[in-house]
Amino acid sequence: NYSKESMSKLINYVTEPYKTNNGRYICTRGCSKNSILRNMYTIKRAHHKEKGKQGEHFVISITPDNLIIYIRN
């Protein structure tokens, strides 16, 4: 979706404690993991990118033998 509210819902969904081992598996780039939405929108305003696609969600899954499988949503 293209709204700040939908991005907030997505962040809340993907960072739920039971999915992230209480935040242990959260990694961000260019943002603090404690204030992801606020930091993202500060960066978006600085680059005049507040409209259109709001972000991307990446999943990194590690197999039992430590092979990394990269999925881009």
CHARMM-style PDB file with segment names, atoms N, HN, CA, C and O in Angstrom:
ATOM      1  N   ASN     1       0.842  -1.184   0.000  1.00  0.00      PROA
ATOM      2  CA  ASN     1       0.000   0.000   0.000  1.00  0.00      PROA
ATOM      3  C   ASN     1       0.878   1.236   0.000  1.00  0.00      PROA
ATOM      4  O   ASN     1       2.095   1.141   0.163  1.00  0.00      PROA
ATOM      5  N   TYR     2       0.271   2.381  -0.181  1.00  0.00      PROA
ATOM      6  HN  TYR     2      -0.718   2.457  -0.314  1.00  0.00      PROA
ATOM      7  CA  TYR     2       1.029   3.608  -0.338  1.00  0.00      PROA
ATOM      8  C   TYR     2       0.817   4.606   0.798  1.00  0.00      PROA
ATOM      9  O   TYR     2       1.159   5.778   0.642  1.00  0.00      PROA
ATOM     10  N   SER     3       0.269   4.184   1.924  1.00  0.00      PROA
ATOM     11  HN  SER     3      -0.009   3.232   2.050  1.00  0.00      PROA
ATOM     12  CA  SER     3       0.038   5.120   3.022  1.00  0.00      PROA
ATOM     13  C   SER     3       0.977   4.838   4.189  1.00  0.00      PROA
ATOM     14  O   SER     3       1.483   3.729   4.354  1.00  0.00      PROA
ATOM     15  N   LYS     4       1.194   5.882   4.995  1.00  0.00      PROA
ATOM     16  HN  LYS     4       0.783   6.784   4.860  1.00  0.00      PROA
ATOM     17  CA  LYS     4       2.028   5.742   6.197  1.00  0.00      PROA
ATOM     18  C   LYS     4       1.377   4.764   7.175  1.00  0.00      PROA
ATOM     19  O   LYS     4       2.077   4.025   7.867  1.00  0.00      PROA
ATOM     20  N   GLU     5       0.058   4.753   7.237  1.00  0.00      PROA
ATOM     21  HN  GLU     5      -0.511   5.353   6.675  1.00  0.00      PROA
ATOM     22  CA  GLU     5      -0.661   3.855   8.137  1.00  0.00      PROA
ATOM     23  C   GLU     5      -0.444   2.391   7.759  1.00  0.00      PROA
ATOM     24  O   GLU     5      -0.267   1.538   8.629  1.00  0.00      PROA
ATOM     25  N   SER     6      -0.459   2.104   6.449  1.00  0.00      PROA
ATOM     26  HN  SER     6      -0.602   2.797   5.742  1.00  0.00      PROA
ATOM     27  CA  SER     6      -0.234   0.721   6.023  1.00  0.00      PROA
ATOM     28  C   SER     6       1.194   0.293   6.321  1.00  0.00      PROA
ATOM     29  O   SER     6       1.436  -0.863   6.666  1.00  0.00      PROA
ATOM     30  N   MET     7       2.142   1.215   6.190  1.00  0.00      PROA
ATOM     31  HN  MET     7       1.945   2.154   5.910  1.00  0.00      PROA
ATOM     32  CA  MET     7       3.529   0.898   6.524  1.00  0.00      PROA
ATOM     33  C   MET     7       3.676   0.635   8.016  1.00  0.00      PROA
ATOM     34  O   MET     7       4.418  -0.262   8.417  1.00  0.00      PROA
ATOM     35  N   SER     8       2.986   1.397   8.828  1.00  0.00      PROA
ATOM     36  HN  SER     8       2.383   2.126   8.502  1.00  0.00      PROA
ATOM     37  CA  SER     8       3.000   1.185  10.276  1.00  0.00      PROA
ATOM     38  C   SER     8       2.448  -0.193  10.634  1.00  0.00      PROA
ATOM     39  O   SER     8       3.006  -0.894  11.479  1.00  0.00      PROA
ATOM     40  N   LYS     9       1.349  -0.575   9.986  1.00  0.00      PROA
ATOM     41  HN  LYS     9       0.896  -0.006   9.300  1.00  0.00      PROA
ATOM     42  CA  LYS     9       0.762  -1.896  10.231  1.00  0.00      PROA
ATOM     43  C   LYS     9       1.718  -3.005   9.815  1.00  0.00      PROA
ATOM     44  O   LYS     9       1.848  -4.010  10.512  1.00  0.00      PROA
ATOM     45  N   LEU    10       2.382  -2.825   8.687  1.00  0.00      PROA
ATOM     46  HN  LEU    10       2.276  -2.008   8.120  1.00  0.00      PROA
ATOM     47  CA  LEU    10       3.339  -3.823   8.216  1.00  0.00      PROA
ATOM     48  C   LEU    10       4.507  -3.968   9.203  1.00  0.00      PROA
ATOM     49  O   LEU    10       4.905  -5.083   9.538  1.00  0.00      PROA
ATOM     50  N   ILE    11       5.045  -2.849   9.658  1.00  0.00      PROA
ATOM     51  HN  ILE    11       4.722  -1.943   9.386  1.00  0.00      PROA
ATOM     52  CA  ILE    11       6.159  -2.892  10.620  1.00  0.00      PROA
ATOM     53  C   ILE    11       5.721  -3.586  11.894  1.00  0.00      PROA
ATOM     54  O   ILE    11       6.452  -4.424  12.423  1.00  0.00      PROA
ATOM     55  N   ASN    12       4.549  -3.255  12.394  1.00  0.00      PROA
ATOM     56  HN  ASN    12       3.955  -2.574  11.965  1.00  0.00      PROA
ATOM     57  CA  ASN    12       4.043  -3.911  13.606  1.00  0.00      PROA
ATOM     58  C   ASN    12       3.864  -5.408  13.394  1.00  0.00      PROA
ATOM     59  O   ASN    12       4.147  -6.205  14.289  1.00  0.00      PROA
ATOM     60  N   TYR    13       3.395  -5.788  12.216  1.00  0.00      PROA
ATOM     61  HN  TYR    13       3.165  -5.141  11.489  1.00  0.00      PROA
ATOM     62  CA  TYR    13       3.175  -7.205  11.905  1.00  0.00      PROA
ATOM     63  C   TYR    13       4.492  -7.981  11.852  1.00  0.00      PROA
ATOM     64  O   TYR    13       4.612  -9.042  12.465  1.00  0.00      PROA
ATOM     65  N   VAL    14       5.469  -7.460  11.127  1.00  0.00      PROA
ATOM     66  HN  VAL    14       5.371  -6.598  10.629  1.00  0.00      PROA
ATOM     67  CA  VAL    14       6.716  -8.215  10.947  1.00  0.00      PROA
ATOM     68  C   VAL    14       7.635  -8.163  12.162  1.00  0.00      PROA
ATOM     69  O   VAL    14       8.581  -8.946  12.251  1.00  0.00      PROA
ATOM     70  N   THR    15       7.371  -7.253  13.098  1.00  0.00      PROA
ATOM     71  HN  THR    15       6.603  -6.617  13.026  1.00  0.00      PROA
ATOM     72  CA  THR    15       8.223  -7.161  14.289  1.00  0.00      PROA
ATOM     73  C   THR    15       7.567  -7.716  15.555  1.00  0.00      PROA
ATOM     74  O   THR    15       8.048  -7.478  16.663  1.00  0.00      PROA
ATOM     75  N   GLU    16       6.475  -8.451  15.390  1.00  0.00      PROA
ATOM     76  HN  GLU    16       6.084  -8.645  14.490  1.00  0.00      PROA
ATOM     77  CA  GLU    16       5.819  -9.034  16.559  1.00  0.00      PROA
ATOM     78  C   GLU    16       6.819  -9.901  17.330  1.00  0.00      PROA
ATOM     79  O   GLU    16       7.572 -10.665  16.726  1.00  0.00      PROA
ATOM     80  N   PRO    17       6.826  -9.782  18.664  1.00  0.00      PROA
ATOM     81  CA  PRO    17       7.824 -10.475  19.485  1.00  0.00      PROA
ATOM     82  C   PRO    17       7.919 -11.981  19.243  1.00  0.00      PROA
ATOM     83  O   PRO    17       9.021 -12.529  19.252  1.00  0.00      PROA
ATOM     84  N   TYR    18       6.799 -12.659  19.028  1.00  0.00      PROA
ATOM     85  HN  TYR    18       5.903 -12.214  19.020  1.00  0.00      PROA
ATOM     86  CA  TYR    18       6.874 -14.108  18.846  1.00  0.00      PROA
ATOM     87  C   TYR    18       7.513 -14.487  17.513  1.00  0.00      PROA
ATOM     88  O   TYR    18       7.984 -15.613  17.355  1.00  0.00      PROA
ATOM     89  N   LYS    19       7.536 -13.562  16.552  1.00  0.00      PROA
ATOM     90  HN  LYS    19       7.153 -12.647  16.681  1.00  0.00      PROA
ATOM     91  CA  LYS    19       8.147 -13.823  15.251  1.00  0.00      PROA
ATOM     92  C   LYS    19       9.633 -13.487  15.234  1.00  0.00      PROA
ATOM     93  O   LYS    19      10.375 -13.974  14.382  1.00  0.00      PROA
ATOM     94  N   THR    20      10.061 -12.661  16.171  1.00  0.00      PROA
ATOM     95  HN  THR    20       9.458 -12.265  16.864  1.00  0.00      PROA
ATOM     96  CA  THR    20      11.418 -12.112  16.132  1.00  0.00      PROA
ATOM     97  C   THR    20      12.250 -12.461  17.358  1.00  0.00      PROA
ATOM     98  O   THR    20      13.288 -11.847  17.607  1.00  0.00      PROA
ATOM     99  N   ASN    21      11.787 -13.458  18.132  1.00  0.00      PROA
ATOM    100  HN  ASN    21      10.944 -13.956  17.931  1.00  0.00      PROA
ATOM    101  CA  ASN    21      12.471 -13.812  19.376  1.00  0.00      PROA
ATOM    102  C   ASN    21      12.652 -12.559  20.235  1.00  0.00      PROA
ATOM    103  O   ASN    21      13.757 -12.225  20.661  1.00  0.00      PROA
ATOM    104  N   ASN    22      11.514 -11.871  20.476  1.00  0.00      PROA
ATOM    105  HN  ASN    22      10.616 -12.143  20.129  1.00  0.00      PROA
ATOM    106  CA  ASN    22      11.481 -10.628  21.255  1.00  0.00      PROA
ATOM    107  C   ASN    22      12.407  -9.554  20.700  1.00  0.00      PROA
ATOM    108  O   ASN    22      13.071  -8.848  21.458  1.00  0.00      PROA
ATOM    109  N   GLY    23      12.450  -9.432  19.379  1.00  0.00      PROA
ATOM    110  HN  GLY    23      11.910 -10.006  18.763  1.00  0.00      PROA
ATOM    111  CA  GLY    23      13.230  -8.390  18.718  1.00  0.00      PROA
ATOM    112  C   GLY    23      14.656  -8.782  18.386  1.00  0.00      PROA
ATOM    113  O   GLY    23      15.369  -8.022  17.731  1.00  0.00      PROA
ATOM    114  N   ARG    24      15.074  -9.928  18.815  1.00  0.00      PROA
ATOM    115  HN  ARG    24      14.495 -10.546  19.347  1.00  0.00      PROA
ATOM    116  CA  ARG    24      16.454 -10.372  18.581  1.00  0.00      PROA
ATOM    117  C   ARG    24      16.777 -10.544  17.096  1.00  0.00      PROA
ATOM    118  O   ARG    24      17.921 -10.351  16.684  1.00  0.00      PROA
ATOM    119  N   TYR    25      15.782 -10.904  16.297  1.00  0.00      PROA
ATOM    120  HN  TYR    25      14.853 -11.061  16.631  1.00  0.00      PROA
ATOM    121  CA  TYR    25      16.012 -11.151  14.881  1.00  0.00      PROA
ATOM    122  C   TYR    25      15.644  -9.976  13.986  1.00  0.00      PROA
ATOM    123  O   TYR    25      15.501 -10.144  12.775  1.00  0.00      PROA
ATOM    124  N   ILE    26      15.492  -8.802  14.560  1.00  0.00      PROA
ATOM    125  HN  ILE    26      15.609  -8.665  15.544  1.00  0.00      PROA
ATOM    126  CA  ILE    26      15.182  -7.614  13.769  1.00  0.00      PROA
ATOM    127  C   ILE    26      16.489  -6.917  13.397  1.00  0.00      PROA
ATOM    128  O   ILE    26      17.344  -6.661  14.244  1.00  0.00      PROA
ATOM    129  N   CYS    27      16.613  -6.624  12.120  1.00  0.00      PROA
ATOM    130  HN  CYS    27      15.917  -6.832  11.432  1.00  0.00      PROA
ATOM    131  CA  CYS    27      17.789  -5.905  11.638  1.00  0.00      PROA
ATOM    132  C   CYS    27      17.292  -4.797  10.717  1.00  0.00      PROA
ATOM    133  O   CYS    27      16.421  -5.029   9.880  1.00  0.00      PROA
ATOM    134  N   THR    28      17.831  -3.622  10.865  1.00  0.00      PROA
ATOM    135  HN  THR    28      18.539  -3.434  11.545  1.00  0.00      PROA
ATOM    136  CA  THR    28      17.422  -2.508  10.016  1.00  0.00      PROA
ATOM    137  C   THR    28      18.644  -1.928   9.322  1.00  0.00      PROA
ATOM    138  O   THR    28      19.785  -2.181   9.711  1.00  0.00      PROA
ATOM    139  N   ARG    29      18.382  -1.161   8.306  1.00  0.00      PROA
ATOM    140  HN  ARG    29      17.455  -0.956   7.989  1.00  0.00      PROA
ATOM    141  CA  ARG    29      19.465  -0.478   7.597  1.00  0.00      PROA
ATOM    142  C   ARG    29      19.090   0.987   7.489  1.00  0.00      PROA
ATOM    143  O   ARG    29      18.114   1.336   6.826  1.00  0.00      PROA
ATOM    144  N   GLY    30      19.856   1.840   8.135  1.00  0.00      PROA
ATOM    145  HN  GLY    30      20.650   1.556   8.674  1.00  0.00      PROA
ATOM    146  CA  GLY    30      19.593   3.269   8.104  1.00  0.00      PROA
ATOM    147  C   GLY    30      18.561   3.725   9.119  1.00  0.00      PROA
ATOM    148  O   GLY    30      18.178   4.895   9.122  1.00  0.00      PROA
ATOM    149  N   CYS    31      18.102   2.824   9.982  1.00  0.00      PROA
ATOM    150  HN  CYS    31      18.414   1.874   9.979  1.00  0.00      PROA
ATOM    151  CA  CYS    31      17.090   3.141  10.982  1.00  0.00      PROA
ATOM    152  C   CYS    31      17.438   2.453  12.299  1.00  0.00      PROA
ATOM    153  O   CYS    31      18.147   1.447  12.326  1.00  0.00      PROA
ATOM    154  N   SER    32      16.930   3.010  13.371  1.00  0.00      PROA
ATOM    155  HN  SER    32      16.354   3.828  13.349  1.00  0.00      PROA
ATOM    156  CA  SER    32      17.004   2.343  14.663  1.00  0.00      PROA
ATOM    157  C   SER    32      15.874   1.331  14.722  1.00  0.00      PROA
ATOM    158  O   SER    32      14.753   1.650  14.326  1.00  0.00      PROA
ATOM    159  N   LYS    33      16.130   0.128  15.201  1.00  0.00      PROA
ATOM    160  HN  LYS    33      17.040  -0.131  15.523  1.00  0.00      PROA
ATOM    161  CA  LYS    33      15.050  -0.859  15.257  1.00  0.00      PROA
ATOM    162  C   LYS    33      14.001  -0.506  16.303  1.00  0.00      PROA
ATOM    163  O   LYS    33      12.938  -1.126  16.333  1.00  0.00      PROA
ATOM    164  N   ASN    34      14.269   0.469  17.158  1.00  0.00      PROA
ATOM    165  HN  ASN    34      15.133   0.973  17.134  1.00  0.00      PROA
ATOM    166  CA  ASN    34      13.299   0.906  18.165  1.00  0.00      PROA
ATOM    167  C   ASN    34      12.377   2.011  17.661  1.00  0.00      PROA
ATOM    168  O   ASN    34      11.373   2.314  18.306  1.00  0.00      PROA
ATOM    169  N   SER    35      12.696   2.610  16.532  1.00  0.00      PROA
ATOM    170  HN  SER    35      13.511   2.364  16.007  1.00  0.00      PROA
ATOM    171  CA  SER    35      11.835   3.669  15.982  1.00  0.00      PROA
ATOM    172  C   SER    35      11.877   3.617  14.451  1.00  0.00      PROA
ATOM    173  O   SER    35      12.172   4.613  13.791  1.00  0.00      PROA
ATOM    174  N   ILE    36      11.582   2.457  13.912  1.00  0.00      PROA
ATOM    175  HN  ILE    36      11.342   1.648  14.449  1.00  0.00      PROA
ATOM    176  CA  ILE    36      11.699   2.211  12.472  1.00  0.00      PROA
ATOM    177  C   ILE    36      10.859   3.188  11.652  1.00  0.00      PROA
ATOM    178  O   ILE    36      11.383   3.842  10.750  1.00  0.00      PROA
ATOM    179  N   LEU    37       9.576   3.296  11.952  1.00  0.00      PROA
ATOM    180  HN  LEU    37       9.151   2.765  12.685  1.00  0.00      PROA
ATOM    181  CA  LEU    37       8.696   4.140  11.130  1.00  0.00      PROA
ATOM    182  C   LEU    37       9.130   5.603  11.171  1.00  0.00      PROA
ATOM    183  O   LEU    37       9.211   6.252  10.128  1.00  0.00      PROA
ATOM    184  N   ARG    38       9.408   6.121  12.355  1.00  0.00      PROA
ATOM    185  HN  ARG    38       9.342   5.594  13.202  1.00  0.00      PROA
ATOM    186  CA  ARG    38       9.831   7.527  12.469  1.00  0.00      PROA
ATOM    187  C   ARG    38      11.119   7.767  11.696  1.00  0.00      PROA
ATOM    188  O   ARG    38      11.226   8.751  10.964  1.00  0.00      PROA
ATOM    189  N   ASN    39      12.094   6.886  11.847  1.00  0.00      PROA
ATOM    190  HN  ASN    39      12.007   6.087  12.442  1.00  0.00      PROA
ATOM    191  CA  ASN    39      13.359   7.043  11.139  1.00  0.00      PROA
ATOM    192  C   ASN    39      13.178   6.935   9.631  1.00  0.00      PROA
ATOM    193  O   ASN    39      13.775   7.704   8.878  1.00  0.00      PROA
ATOM    194  N   MET    40      12.358   5.987   9.186  1.00  0.00      PROA
ATOM    195  HN  MET    40      11.873   5.362   9.798  1.00  0.00      PROA
ATOM    196  CA  MET    40      12.122   5.837   7.754  1.00  0.00      PROA
ATOM    197  C   MET    40      11.521   7.103   7.151  1.00  0.00      PROA
ATOM    198  O   MET    40      11.924   7.536   6.072  1.00  0.00      PROA
ATOM    199  N   TYR    41      10.563   7.687   7.848  1.00  0.00      PROA
ATOM    200  HN  TYR    41      10.236   7.335   8.725  1.00  0.00      PROA
ATOM    201  CA  TYR    41       9.915   8.879   7.301  1.00  0.00      PROA
ATOM    202  C   TYR    41      10.795  10.112   7.383  1.00  0.00      PROA
ATOM    203  O   TYR    41      10.639  11.024   6.571  1.00  0.00      PROA
ATOM    204  N   THR    42      11.707  10.170   8.327  1.00  0.00      PROA
ATOM    205  HN  THR    42      11.833   9.429   8.986  1.00  0.00      PROA
ATOM    206  CA  THR    42      12.688  11.263   8.358  1.00  0.00      PROA
ATOM    207  C   THR    42      13.569  11.181   7.115  1.00  0.00      PROA
ATOM    208  O   THR    42      13.834  12.195   6.469  1.00  0.00      PROA
ATOM    209  N   ILE    43      14.018   9.982   6.784  1.00  0.00      PROA
ATOM    210  HN  ILE    43      13.802   9.159   7.309  1.00  0.00      PROA
ATOM    211  CA  ILE    43      14.850   9.770   5.598  1.00  0.00      PROA
ATOM    212  C   ILE    43      14.045  10.048   4.328  1.00  0.00      PROA
ATOM    213  O   ILE    43      14.552  10.674   3.397  1.00  0.00      PROA
ATOM    214  N   LYS    44      12.791   9.582   4.287  1.00  0.00      PROA
ATOM    215  HN  LYS    44      12.379   9.073   5.043  1.00  0.00      PROA
ATOM    216  CA  LYS    44      11.944   9.800   3.115  1.00  0.00      PROA
ATOM    217  C   LYS    44      11.711  11.293   2.875  1.00  0.00      PROA
ATOM    218  O   LYS    44      11.763  11.749   1.732  1.00  0.00      PROA
ATOM    219  N   ARG    45      11.454  12.060   3.941  1.00  0.00      PROA
ATOM    220  HN  ARG    45      11.411  11.690   4.869  1.00  0.00      PROA
ATOM    221  CA  ARG    45      11.256  13.505   3.793  1.00  0.00      PROA
ATOM    222  C   ARG    45      12.525  14.175   3.266  1.00  0.00      PROA
ATOM    223  O   ARG    45      12.455  15.059   2.413  1.00  0.00      PROA
ATOM    224  N   ALA    46      13.677  13.755   3.771  1.00  0.00      PROA
ATOM    225  HN  ALA    46      13.735  13.036   4.464  1.00  0.00      PROA
ATOM    226  CA  ALA    46      14.946  14.351   3.344  1.00  0.00      PROA
ATOM    227  C   ALA    46      15.191  14.136   1.846  1.00  0.00      PROA
ATOM    228  O   ALA    46      15.831  14.961   1.195  1.00  0.00      PROA
ATOM    229  N   HSD    47      14.685  13.034   1.308  1.00  0.00      PROA
ATOM    230  HN  HSD    47      14.165  12.363   1.836  1.00  0.00      PROA
ATOM    231  CA  HSD    47      14.883  12.713  -0.104  1.00  0.00      PROA
ATOM    232  C   HSD    47      13.627  12.933  -0.949  1.00  0.00      PROA
ATOM    233  O   HSD    47      13.572  12.523  -2.108  1.00  0.00      PROA
ATOM    234  N   HSD    48      12.619  13.582  -0.360  1.00  0.00      PROA
ATOM    235  HN  HSD    48      12.663  13.915   0.581  1.00  0.00      PROA
ATOM    236  CA  HSD    48      11.368  13.885  -1.074  1.00  0.00      PROA
ATOM    237  C   HSD    48      10.741  12.627  -1.667  1.00  0.00      PROA
ATOM    238  O   HSD    48      10.322  12.623  -2.825  1.00  0.00      PROA
ATOM    239  N   LYS    49      10.678  11.560  -0.872  1.00  0.00      PROA
ATOM    240  HN  LYS    49      11.018  11.564   0.069  1.00  0.00      PROA
ATOM    241  CA  LYS    49      10.133  10.264  -1.316  1.00  0.00      PROA
ATOM    242  C   LYS    49       8.956   9.827  -0.440  1.00  0.00      PROA
ATOM    243  O   LYS    49       8.835   8.649  -0.103  1.00  0.00      PROA
ATOM    244  N   GLU    50       8.092  10.775  -0.073  1.00  0.00      PROA
ATOM    245  HN  GLU    50       8.191  11.731  -0.346  1.00  0.00      PROA
ATOM    246  CA  GLU    50       6.981  10.461   0.822  1.00  0.00      PROA
ATOM    247  C   GLU    50       5.765   9.886   0.105  1.00  0.00      PROA
ATOM    248  O   GLU    50       4.813   9.457   0.757  1.00  0.00      PROA
ATOM    249  N   LYS    51       5.783   9.872  -1.196  1.00  0.00      PROA
ATOM    250  HN  LYS    51       6.556  10.221  -1.725  1.00  0.00      PROA
ATOM    251  CA  LYS    51       4.658   9.345  -1.966  1.00  0.00      PROA
ATOM    252  C   LYS    51       5.108   8.086  -2.712  1.00  0.00      PROA
ATOM    253  O   LYS    51       6.305   7.833  -2.852  1.00  0.00      PROA
ATOM    254  N   GLY    52       4.155   7.315  -3.178  1.00  0.00      PROA
ATOM    255  HN  GLY    52       3.183   7.521  -3.065  1.00  0.00      PROA
ATOM    256  CA  GLY    52       4.483   6.100  -3.921  1.00  0.00      PROA
ATOM    257  C   GLY    52       4.766   4.933  -2.992  1.00  0.00      PROA
ATOM    258  O   GLY    52       4.323   4.916  -1.843  1.00  0.00      PROA
ATOM    259  N   LYS    53       5.495   3.972  -3.492  1.00  0.00      PROA
ATOM    260  HN  LYS    53       5.855   3.986  -4.425  1.00  0.00      PROA
ATOM    261  CA  LYS    53       5.820   2.760  -2.740  1.00  0.00      PROA
ATOM    262  C   LYS    53       6.556   3.137  -1.456  1.00  0.00      PROA
ATOM    263  O   LYS    53       7.526   3.894  -1.488  1.00  0.00      PROA
ATOM    264  N   GLN    54       6.089   2.603  -0.329  1.00  0.00      PROA
ATOM    265  HN  GLN    54       5.301   1.988  -0.303  1.00  0.00      PROA
ATOM    266  CA  GLN    54       6.613   3.025   0.959  1.00  0.00      PROA
ATOM    267  C   GLN    54       7.795   2.206   1.469  1.00  0.00      PROA
ATOM    268  O   GLN    54       8.532   2.679   2.335  1.00  0.00      PROA
ATOM    269  N   GLY    55       7.993   1.023   0.970  1.00  0.00      PROA
ATOM    270  HN  GLY    55       7.395   0.639   0.267  1.00  0.00      PROA
ATOM    271  CA  GLY    55       9.122   0.247   1.456  1.00  0.00      PROA
ATOM    272  C   GLY    55       9.103  -1.164   0.922  1.00  0.00      PROA
ATOM    273  O   GLY    55       8.224  -1.542   0.148  1.00  0.00      PROA
ATOM    274  N   GLU    56      10.086  -1.940   1.347  1.00  0.00      PROA
ATOM    275  HN  GLU    56      10.800  -1.633   1.976  1.00  0.00      PROA
ATOM    276  CA  GLU    56      10.176  -3.343   0.976  1.00  0.00      PROA
ATOM    277  C   GLU    56      10.453  -4.167   2.219  1.00  0.00      PROA
ATOM    278  O   GLU    56      11.058  -3.694   3.182  1.00  0.00      PROA
ATOM    279  N   HSD    57      10.005  -5.383   2.178  1.00  0.00      PROA
ATOM    280  HN  HSD    57       9.514  -5.768   1.396  1.00  0.00      PROA
ATOM    281  CA  HSD    57      10.205  -6.321   3.284  1.00  0.00      PROA
ATOM    282  C   HSD    57      11.072  -7.460   2.780  1.00  0.00      PROA
ATOM    283  O   HSD    57      10.755  -8.088   1.770  1.00  0.00      PROA
ATOM    284  N   PHE    58      12.147  -7.722   3.470  1.00  0.00      PROA
ATOM    285  HN  PHE    58      12.405  -7.212   4.290  1.00  0.00      PROA
ATOM    286  CA  PHE    58      13.049  -8.810   3.099  1.00  0.00      PROA
ATOM    287  C   PHE    58      13.004  -9.881   4.179  1.00  0.00      PROA
ATOM    288  O   PHE    58      12.890  -9.572   5.365  1.00  0.00      PROA
ATOM    289  N   VAL    59      13.092 -11.115   3.772  1.00  0.00      PROA
ATOM    290  HN  VAL    59      13.184 -11.366   2.809  1.00  0.00      PROA
ATOM    291  CA  VAL    59      13.131 -12.240   4.707  1.00  0.00      PROA
ATOM    292  C   VAL    59      14.423 -12.997   4.464  1.00  0.00      PROA
ATOM    293  O   VAL    59      14.741 -13.354   3.330  1.00  0.00      PROA
ATOM    294  N   ILE    60      15.161 -13.239   5.527  1.00  0.00      PROA
ATOM    295  HN  ILE    60      14.903 -12.949   6.448  1.00  0.00      PROA
ATOM    296  CA  ILE    60      16.353 -14.069   5.436  1.00  0.00      PROA
ATOM    297  C   ILE    60      16.103 -15.284   6.318  1.00  0.00      PROA
ATOM    298  O   ILE    60      15.910 -15.153   7.526  1.00  0.00      PROA
ATOM    299  N   SER    61      16.106 -16.453   5.715  1.00  0.00      PROA
ATOM    300  HN  SER    61      16.263 -16.560   4.733  1.00  0.00      PROA
ATOM    301  CA  SER    61      15.878 -17.698   6.447  1.00  0.00      PROA
ATOM    302  C   SER    61      17.162 -18.496   6.480  1.00  0.00      PROA
ATOM    303  O   SER    61      17.802 -18.694   5.447  1.00  0.00      PROA
ATOM    304  N   ILE    62      17.539 -18.950   7.648  1.00  0.00      PROA
ATOM    305  HN  ILE    62      17.019 -18.789   8.487  1.00  0.00      PROA
ATOM    306  CA  ILE    62      18.763 -19.720   7.807  1.00  0.00      PROA
ATOM    307  C   ILE    62      18.375 -21.171   8.060  1.00  0.00      PROA
ATOM    308  O   ILE    62      17.601 -21.471   8.969  1.00  0.00      PROA
ATOM    309  N   THR    63      18.922 -22.063   7.248  1.00  0.00      PROA
ATOM    310  HN  THR    63      19.551 -21.820   6.510  1.00  0.00      PROA
ATOM    311  CA  THR    63      18.628 -23.484   7.366  1.00  0.00      PROA
ATOM    312  C   THR    63      19.458 -24.098   8.496  1.00  0.00      PROA
ATOM    313  O   THR    63      20.423 -23.487   8.956  1.00  0.00      PROA
ATOM    314  N   PRO    64      19.092 -25.295   8.944  1.00  0.00      PROA
ATOM    315  CA  PRO    64      19.862 -25.935  10.030  1.00  0.00      PROA
ATOM    316  C   PRO    64      21.359 -26.073   9.744  1.00  0.00      PROA
ATOM    317  O   PRO    64      22.172 -26.061  10.669  1.00  0.00      PROA
ATOM    318  N   ASP    65      21.724 -26.203   8.469  1.00  0.00      PROA
ATOM    319  HN  ASP    65      21.064 -26.213   7.718  1.00  0.00      PROA
ATOM    320  CA  ASP    65      23.150 -26.309   8.147  1.00  0.00      PROA
ATOM    321  C   ASP    65      23.756 -24.943   7.803  1.00  0.00      PROA
ATOM    322  O   ASP    65      24.812 -24.866   7.176  1.00  0.00      PROA
ATOM    323  N   ASN    66      23.071 -23.860   8.223  1.00  0.00      PROA
ATOM    324  HN  ASN    66      22.213 -23.922   8.732  1.00  0.00      PROA
ATOM    325  CA  ASN    66      23.536 -22.478   8.111  1.00  0.00      PROA
ATOM    326  C   ASN    66      23.637 -21.943   6.685  1.00  0.00      PROA
ATOM    327  O   ASN    66      24.361 -20.977   6.443  1.00  0.00      PROA
ATOM    328  N   LEU    67      22.928 -22.548   5.745  1.00  0.00      PROA
ATOM    329  HN  LEU    67      22.339 -23.332   5.942  1.00  0.00      PROA
ATOM    330  CA  LEU    67      22.843 -21.969   4.416  1.00  0.00      PROA
ATOM    331  C   LEU    67      21.809 -20.848   4.473  1.00  0.00      PROA
ATOM    332  O   LEU    67      20.726 -21.034   5.028  1.00  0.00      PROA
ATOM    333  N   ILE    68      22.122 -19.720   3.921  1.00  0.00      PROA
ATOM    334  HN  ILE    68      23.001 -19.569   3.470  1.00  0.00      PROA
ATOM    335  CA  ILE    68      21.199 -18.585   3.956  1.00  0.00      PROA
ATOM    336  C   ILE    68      20.376 -18.565   2.676  1.00  0.00      PROA
ATOM    337  O   ILE    68      20.919 -18.625   1.573  1.00  0.00      PROA
ATOM    338  N   ILE    69      19.065 -18.480   2.838  1.00  0.00      PROA
ATOM    339  HN  ILE    69      18.624 -18.432   3.735  1.00  0.00      PROA
ATOM    340  CA  ILE    69      18.128 -18.392   1.729  1.00  0.00      PROA
ATOM    341  C   ILE    69      17.572 -16.976   1.754  1.00  0.00      PROA
ATOM    342  O   ILE    69      16.987 -16.570   2.758  1.00  0.00      PROA
ATOM    343  N   TYR    70      17.736 -16.226   0.696  1.00  0.00      PROA
ATOM    344  HN  TYR    70      18.212 -16.556  -0.120  1.00  0.00      PROA
ATOM    345  CA  TYR    70      17.336 -14.827   0.625  1.00  0.00      PROA
ATOM    346  C   TYR    70      16.046 -14.723  -0.183  1.00  0.00      PROA
ATOM    347  O   TYR    70      15.968 -15.194  -1.317  1.00  0.00      PROA
ATOM    348  N   ILE    71      15.028 -14.094   0.425  1.00  0.00      PROA
ATOM    349  HN  ILE    71      15.090 -13.711   1.346  1.00  0.00      PROA
ATOM    350  CA  ILE    71      13.736 -13.926  -0.231  1.00  0.00      PROA
ATOM    351  C   ILE    71      13.419 -12.441  -0.264  1.00  0.00      PROA
ATOM    352  O   ILE    71      13.480 -11.774   0.769  1.00  0.00      PROA
ATOM    353  N   ARG    72      13.085 -11.918  -1.418  1.00  0.00      PROA
ATOM    354  HN  ARG    72      13.035 -12.459  -2.258  1.00  0.00      PROA
ATOM    355  CA  ARG    72      12.708 -10.518  -1.535  1.00  0.00      PROA
ATOM    356  C   ARG    72      11.229 -10.453  -1.833  1.00  0.00      PROA
ATOM    357  O   ARG    72      10.771 -10.989  -2.842  1.00  0.00      PROA
ATOM    358  N   ASN    73      10.464  -9.788  -0.945  1.00  0.00      PROA
ATOM    359  HN  ASN    73      10.837  -9.352  -0.126  1.00  0.00      PROA
ATOM    360  CA  ASN    73       9.014  -9.646  -1.133  1.00  0.00      PROA
ATOM    361  C   ASN    73       8.700  -8.339  -1.793  1.00  0.00      PROA
ATOM    362  OT1 ASN    73       7.532  -8.035  -2.036  1.00  0.00      PROA
TER     363      ASN     73
END
